[in-house]
Amino acid sequence: MLARVCVSFPWSPVCRPPPAEVLSLRRFGDDQIVTLAKLVIENALQPIVEATTGAVFGYESLMRGFERLGFASPVELLDRAESAGQLLALEHLINSRAVAAFANLPDFSARTLFLNFDARLVGDEGDIVDRLVNHLKRANIPPSSLCFELSERFDSSNMPDFSVLVRQLRLAGFKLAIDDFGAGFNGLKLLCDQPVDYVKIDRHFVSGIDKDPRKRHLVRHTVNMAHVLGTRVIAEGVETESEFLVCRDLGCDLMQGYFIARPTTHLTELQAVYSHLEPVGSIRWASSTLDSILIRKEIEQLPAARESDDLDSVFDLFRLNPRQAFFPVLNANGEPRGILHEYHVKEMIYHPFGRDLLKNRIYQRRISHFVTPAPIADLDTPADEMLKIFAGMDGSDCVILTENMRYAGILSASSLLKIINEKQLKMAQEQNPLTGLPGNRAIRDYVQHAVLDGDRARYFCYCDFDDFKPFNDTYGFQKGDLAITLFAALLRRHFIGEEKFLGHVGGDDFFIGIDGCTEEEIRAVLRRLIDDFRSDVRQLYSPEHVSAGRISGYGRDGVTKDFPLMRCSIAVLVLPEGLVLSDGQAVSKRIAEIKTRAKESDNGVVLEPLDRT
C-alpha cells in the first residue's frame, strides 16, 4: 500500500497520496513545467449546443492532468508558469494540442473550438497570432473556427496593449468571447469596448436559476443587452433540465454544462446531436405568432460576403447590386460578423491605385478590416424586442436575422417599421368591435409570452356568463350586447396598469391576464367584479324577473325551465413563480377543466395551479 508522502516545491506544498509514477515528476523545478506538461497534460473537449435544437455548435477545450503535477486547478498551473516565465510556451503547447484534436473530428469544419486566452500574454500578441494562423493553415482550419475566451479574471483596463491584441485577433478572423461574465473585473467594459462574438454567463447566475427570480432577471437583461450589441449568449454550467429550459426561454443562444455533456478526452464519445435534448429543445417562440408571420414576410435575403473572400468579390457585389449600399459579412461557419458598407471601401474603389493597393501584400487589407458591428436577432424574436435591439444600436442600417445561429437574411429599418405598423393595424382590426378589447390572436400571443416569464406568479382568468342564453332569448340581442359592454366597462374599471391584460374571446367569454399579485388580492378583485356585474346587470331585467329572481326560457336541450338571473363565473389558472413553459398548449387544456368547477361553485371563482409536472 502506498504511504502518504509530503512533497514540497517552491510554489506549492502538496500533501496527499499520489501515484508512484508522479512522485518523480514533482521533483523538477519551475524551469521544467512545460517539459512535464508535455508528459501529463491532456485536452478534454466539452460540447456547446444550440439552445433551440440541441445540435452541437462547438467545443470548449479544457485542461486535464494538472493534478499529476501537484496543482489543484488549471489556474494554479498557469499562475506558476507565468511566474516562471513559461506561460507563453505552456499556452502554445495546450492550444496546439487542442487544435490538433479538433482537426481530427469528422465535422470540425462546421464547428467552433473555444480556447481560453490568458490576458497576461498581452504584449506577445504578434507571436501568438502568427503561430496560430500558421498552425491553422497546416490543419486546414479557418480562423473563424476558433474562439478565444477572454477571462474577467484580470483587469484588462490596466493593459494598454489589450485593445491592440483584440483588434489583431479579430482582423485575423478569430472569434472572441467574454468568459465567466459577471463574476470578474470588467465584463461590462469588455462588452462595451470590444467587438466580442459571445458572452458566456458565469455558472453562478445559472445555478438554480429556475428557482431564483433575481437570477432570471439578471440573465434576461444580460441577454437583451448582448443581443442589442450583436453578441450571442452562452449559458455555462447548465446541470439540470430546469436550468436548461429557463436559460433557453430567457433567450440564451447556446448551452454548455453537465446536463448537455461532460468534458471528455475520448473524442469518439462526442456526438453531433444529443438525443436527450431533443424533447426539450423546441423553438422558444410559437411559429404561428403574428410577429413571426410578419417578420418572415418582410425578411430580405441579401447576398452576403465571406470574411475569407478577397475584396474583388466585394467590388463585384456592389457592381451587380448598384442600389444596395451594404451587405452582411459572414465567417466561414455562416455566422454574421457585421456589415460591409459601400462607404467603407468607396475610397479604395474609386482611387486610381485603390485596387492595386488592396492587392499589395504589404498593405494586407482584408474584408474583416472594413466590417462594422450590426444588431443580430433570431428569426423568431418578437417584433417589439427586435425594435428595441435595432434602436439600441445607433446608426445601424439593418438587423441581421439568424436561424439556428446561421445567417437567414436582414430587416431594414423601413421593413421593421412596416412590421410594427402592420402588427398594430392587425391588432386593431382584430379588436372586438363591440367592446374594443383585443381578440383571440392577441390573447394567444399574451399567453405564449407570459408562460415564458417565470419571474412572478401569473394568473390567467377566463370569464364566462352563466345563464346568458335565456336572457338573450328573452330580451333580444340588443340587450345581450348591453350586458357584454357592461362587463367590458367593469373590466376596465377594476383592472388598470401595465401588468394587466384584458381580452375578449367572443360573445360572453372574456380573458384577464394578471401578474405580480398574490392569490388573496386576485380573489378579492374578482369577487368585487362578480358582485358589481351581478348588481348592475339586474337593471337590464324587468321588475318582475328581478322580484322573482329567475327567468323562464329554453335550455340547450330545448326544454323549458327556470333559470337564475345572470352572473359571471371565473376560472383562474395560476402559474407559480419560477414555472416556465415552452408553449401555451398546456394552459388551454387545463383551463377547460377548471371552467366547469367555476360554474358549479357558490361564489363563481375557482383558482387552481398548473402542476409543474
Residue pairs with C-beta under 8 A, 6 or more apart in sequence:
2 17
2 19
2 20
3 17
4 15
4 16
4 17
5 15
5 17
5 18
5 23
6 13
6 14
6 15
7 13
7 14
7 15
7 18
7 23
7 26
7 27
7 70
8 14
9 26
9 29
9 70
10 29
10 30
11 30
11 80
11 83
12 70
12 71
12 76
12 80
14 26
14 70
18 26
18 68
18 70
19 68
22 40
22 68
22 69
22 70
25 36
25 39
25 40
25 68
25 69
26 69
26 70
28 35
28 36
30 80
30 83
30 84
30 86
31 84
31 86
33 69
33 77
33 80
33 81
33 84
33 86
33 90
34 81
34 86
34 89
34 90
34 93
36 69
37 69
37 77
37 90
37 93
37 94
38 93
40 65
40 68
40 69
41 63
41 64
41 65
41 66
41 93
41 94
41 97
42 63
42 64
42 65
42 97
42 265
43 61
43 62
43 63
43 64
43 94
43 97
43 98
43 101
43 265
44 61
44 62
44 63
44 64
44 263
44 264
44 265
45 59
45 60
45 61
45 62
45 98
45 101
45 102
45 263
45 264
45 265
45 267
45 270
46 59
46 60
46 62
46 256
46 261
46 262
46 263
46 264
47 56
47 58
47 59
47 256
47 260
47 261
47 270
47 271
47 274
48 56
48 57
48 58
48 59
48 60
48 112
48 114
48 234
48 254
48 255
48 256
48 260
49 55
49 56
49 57
49 254
49 255
49 256
49 260
49 274
49 277
50 56
50 57
50 253
50 254
50 255
50 281
50 404
50 405
51 235
51 247
51 248
51 252
51 253
51 254
51 255
51 281
51 284
52 248
52 281
52 282
52 283
52 284
52 378
52 404
53 273
53 281
53 404
54 273
54 274
54 275
54 277
54 278
54 280
54 281
55 272
55 273
55 404
56 111
56 270
56 271
56 272
56 273
56 274
57 111
57 112
57 254
57 405
58 111
58 112
58 113
58 114
58 147
59 102
59 111
59 112
59 113
59 114
59 270
60 114
60 115
60 149
60 256
60 263
61 94
61 95
61 98
61 101
61 102
61 113
61 114
61 115
61 116
62 74
62 263
63 74
63 77
63 94
64 263
64 265
66 73
66 74
66 76
66 77
69 77
71 77
71 80
75 153
77 90
78 87
78 90
78 118
81 87
81 89
81 90
82 118
82 120
87 118
87 120
87 121
88 121
88 124
88 127
88 128
91 117
91 118
91 121
91 128
92 128
92 131
95 115
95 132
96 135
98 113
98 115
99 113
99 132
99 135
99 136
99 139
99 141
99 146
100 139
101 267
102 108
102 111
102 113
102 141
102 145
103 139
103 140
103 141
104 267
105 111
105 267
105 270
107 272
108 141
108 145
109 141
109 145
109 332
110 333
111 145
111 333
112 144
112 145
112 146
112 147
112 175
112 333
113 145
113 146
113 147
114 147
114 148
114 149
114 177
115 146
115 147
115 148
115 149
116 148
116 149
116 151
116 179
117 148
117 149
117 150
117 151
118 151
119 150
119 151
119 153
119 154
119 156
119 159
119 162
120 154
121 128
122 156
122 159
122 161
122 162
122 165
123 161
125 161
125 164
125 165
125 168
125 169
126 168
128 165
129 168
129 169
129 172
132 143
132 146
132 172
132 174
133 143
133 172
136 142
136 143
136 145
136 146
142 173
142 308
142 331
142 332
143 172
143 173
143 174
143 332
144 173
144 174
144 175
144 307
144 308
144 331
144 332
144 333
144 335
144 337
145 332
145 333
146 174
146 175
147 174
147 175
147 176
147 177
147 197
147 198
148 169
148 174
148 175
148 176
148 177
149 177
149 178
149 179
149 200
150 156
150 166
150 176
150 177
150 178
150 179
150 190
150 194
150 196
151 179
151 180
151 184
152 178
152 179
152 180
152 181
152 182
152 183
152 184
152 185
152 186
152 187
152 190
153 180
153 184
153 185
154 185
155 185
155 186
156 162
156 185
156 186
156 189
156 190
157 185
157 186
157 189
163 193
163 194
166 176
166 194
166 195
169 176
170 176
170 195
170 368
171 366
171 368
171 369
172 368
173 307
173 308
173 331
173 332
173 368
175 197
175 198
175 331
176 194
176 195
176 196
176 197
176 198
177 196
177 197
177 198
177 199
177 200
177 234
178 187
178 190
178 191
178 196
178 198
178 199
178 200
179 200
180 187
180 200
180 202
180 203
180 236
181 187
181 191
181 199
181 200
181 201
181 202
181 222
182 201
182 202
182 204
182 205
182 218
182 222
183 202
183 204
187 199
190 196
191 199
191 225
191 226
191 229
191 231
195 338
195 373
196 231
197 231
197 232
197 335
197 337
198 231
198 232
198 233
198 234
198 254
199 222
199 226
199 231
199 232
199 233
199 234
200 234
200 236
200 256
201 219
201 222
201 233
201 234
201 235
201 236
201 247
201 252
202 236
202 237
203 236
203 237
203 257
205 215
205 218
205 219
205 222
206 215
206 219
206 235
206 236
206 237
206 238
206 243
206 247
206 257
207 237
207 239
207 243
208 215
208 243
209 215
209 216
209 219
209 243
209 246
209 247
210 240
210 242
210 243
210 245
210 246
210 454
210 578
210 580
211 578
213 454
213 455
213 456
213 577
213 578
216 246
216 250
216 454
216 455
217 455
219 235
219 247
219 250
219 252
220 250
220 251
220 455
222 233
223 233
223 250
223 251
223 252
224 251
224 385
224 388
224 389
226 232
226 233
227 233
227 251
227 375
227 376
227 377
227 381
227 389
228 375
228 388
228 389
228 392
228 393
229 373
229 375
229 392
229 393
230 336
230 338
230 373
230 374
230 375
230 376
230 393
230 400
231 376
232 253
232 254
232 376
232 405
233 251
233 252
233 253
233 254
234 252
234 253
234 254
234 255
234 256
235 243
235 247
235 252
235 254
235 255
235 256
235 257
236 256
236 257
237 256
237 257
237 258
238 244
238 247
238 255
238 256
238 257
238 258
238 259
238 260
239 257
239 258
239 259
240 259
241 259
241 280
243 257
243 259
244 255
244 259
244 260
244 277
244 280
245 280
245 580
245 582
246 454
246 580
247 255
248 255
248 280
248 281
248 284
249 284
249 452
249 580
249 582
250 452
251 284
253 378
253 405
254 405
260 274
260 277
261 270
261 271
261 274
264 270
280 582
282 582
282 583
283 380
284 378
284 380
284 452
284 582
285 291
285 292
285 380
285 381
285 382
285 448
286 292
286 444
286 448
286 583
286 584
287 380
289 382
289 444
289 445
289 448
290 423
290 426
290 427
290 441
290 445
291 382
291 383
291 384
291 419
291 423
291 445
292 379
292 380
294 383
294 419
294 422
294 423
295 379
295 383
295 386
295 401
295 411
295 419
296 379
298 411
298 415
298 416
298 418
298 419
299 379
299 401
299 408
299 409
299 410
299 411
299 415
300 409
300 410
300 411
300 412
300 415
301 408
301 409
301 410
302 324
302 327
302 328
302 409
302 410
303 317
303 321
303 327
304 327
304 328
304 329
304 330
304 407
305 313
305 314
305 317
305 327
305 328
305 329
305 330
305 340
305 367
306 329
306 330
306 331
306 332
306 367
307 329
307 330
307 331
307 332
307 337
307 366
307 367
307 368
307 371
308 332
308 367
309 367
310 367
311 345
311 348
311 358
311 365
311 366
311 367
312 355
314 327
314 340
314 345
314 367
315 345
315 349
315 355
317 324
317 327
318 324
318 327
318 342
318 345
318 349
321 327
325 341
325 342
325 343
325 397
326 339
326 340
326 341
326 342
326 397
326 398
327 339
327 340
328 336
328 338
328 339
328 340
328 374
328 398
328 400
328 407
328 410
329 336
329 337
329 338
329 339
329 340
329 367
329 368
329 371
330 336
330 337
330 407
331 337
333 406
334 406
334 407
335 402
335 405
335 406
335 407
336 374
336 376
336 400
336 402
336 407
337 368
337 371
338 371
338 372
338 373
338 374
339 371
339 372
339 374
339 397
339 398
339 400
340 367
340 370
340 371
340 372
341 372
341 397
344 370
344 372
345 370
347 354
348 354
348 355
348 357
348 358
348 365
349 355
351 357
357 363
357 365
358 365
373 393
374 393
374 396
374 397
374 398
374 399
374 400
375 389
375 390
375 392
375 393
375 396
375 399
375 400
376 389
376 399
376 400
376 401
376 402
377 385
377 386
377 389
377 399
377 400
377 401
377 402
378 401
378 402
378 403
379 401
379 402
379 403
379 408
381 389
382 449
383 416
383 419
383 420
383 423
384 420
386 399
386 411
386 416
387 416
387 420
389 399
390 396
390 399
390 411
390 413
390 416
396 413
397 412
397 413
398 410
398 411
398 412
398 413
399 410
399 411
399 416
400 407
400 410
401 407
401 408
401 409
401 410
401 411
402 408
411 419
426 441
427 438
427 441
427 442
430 438
430 439
430 440
430 441
430 442
431 437
431 438
431 439
431 504
432 438
432 439
432 504
432 506
434 481
434 484
434 485
434 488
434 504
435 484
435 485
435 488
435 504
436 488
437 488
437 491
437 502
437 503
437 504
437 510
438 446
438 501
438 502
438 503
438 504
439 503
439 504
439 505
439 506
440 503
440 505
440 506
442 503
443 501
443 503
443 505
443 511
443 513
444 584
446 501
446 503
446 513
447 460
447 513
447 584
447 587
448 583
448 584
450 458
450 460
450 513
450 515
450 575
451 458
451 575
451 580
451 581
451 582
451 583
451 584
451 587
452 580
452 581
453 515
453 580
454 575
454 577
454 578
454 579
454 580
455 577
456 515
456 516
456 577
457 515
457 516
457 517
457 518
457 519
457 574
457 575
457 576
457 577
458 513
458 514
458 515
458 574
458 575
459 512
459 513
459 514
459 515
459 517
459 522
459 572
459 573
459 574
459 575
459 607
460 511
460 512
460 513
460 572
460 573
460 575
460 587
460 591
461 511
461 512
461 513
461 514
461 522
461 526
461 570
461 571
461 572
462 505
462 509
462 510
462 511
462 570
462 571
462 572
462 573
462 591
462 594
462 595
463 487
463 509
463 510
463 511
463 512
463 568
463 569
463 570
464 508
464 509
464 510
464 568
464 569
464 570
464 571
464 595
464 598
464 599
465 483
465 487
465 508
465 566
465 567
465 568
466 564
466 566
466 567
466 568
466 569
466 599
466 604
467 551
467 563
467 564
467 565
467 566
467 567
468 480
468 483
468 507
468 508
468 566
469 553
469 554
469 555
469 556
470 551
470 552
470 553
470 554
470 555
470 563
471 479
471 480
471 483
471 540
471 541
471 551
471 553
471 566
472 479
472 480
473 553
473 554
474 551
474 553
475 540
475 541
479 540
482 540
483 508
483 537
483 540
483 566
484 507
484 508
486 533
486 536
486 537
486 540
487 508
487 510
487 533
487 537
487 568
488 502
488 504
488 510
490 529
490 532
490 533
490 536
491 502
491 510
491 512
491 529
492 502
494 525
494 528
494 529
494 532
495 502
495 512
495 514
495 525
499 514
499 515
499 516
499 517
500 512
500 513
500 514
501 511
501 512
501 513
501 514
502 510
502 511
502 512
502 513
503 510
503 511
503 512
503 513
504 510
504 511
505 511
512 570
514 522
519 574
519 607
522 572
522 607
523 605
523 607
526 570
526 572
526 605
527 603
527 605
529 568
529 570
530 567
530 568
530 569
530 570
530 603
530 604
530 605
533 567
533 568
534 565
534 566
534 567
534 568
537 565
537 566
537 567
538 546
538 565
541 551
541 565
545 551
545 565
546 565
549 564
549 565
550 562
550 563
550 564
550 565
551 562
551 563
551 565
552 560
552 561
552 562
552 563
553 560
553 561
553 563
554 560
555 561
555 563
567 604
568 604
569 595
569 598
569 599
569 601
569 604
569 605
570 598
570 604
570 605
570 606
571 591
571 594
571 595
571 597
571 598
571 606
572 594
572 605
572 606
572 607
572 608
573 587
573 590
573 591
573 594
573 608
573 609
573 610
574 607
574 608
574 609
574 610
575 581
575 609
575 610
576 609
576 610
576 612
579 610
579 612
581 587
581 610
586 610
587 610
590 608
590 610
594 606
594 608
597 606
597 608
598 604
598 605
598 606
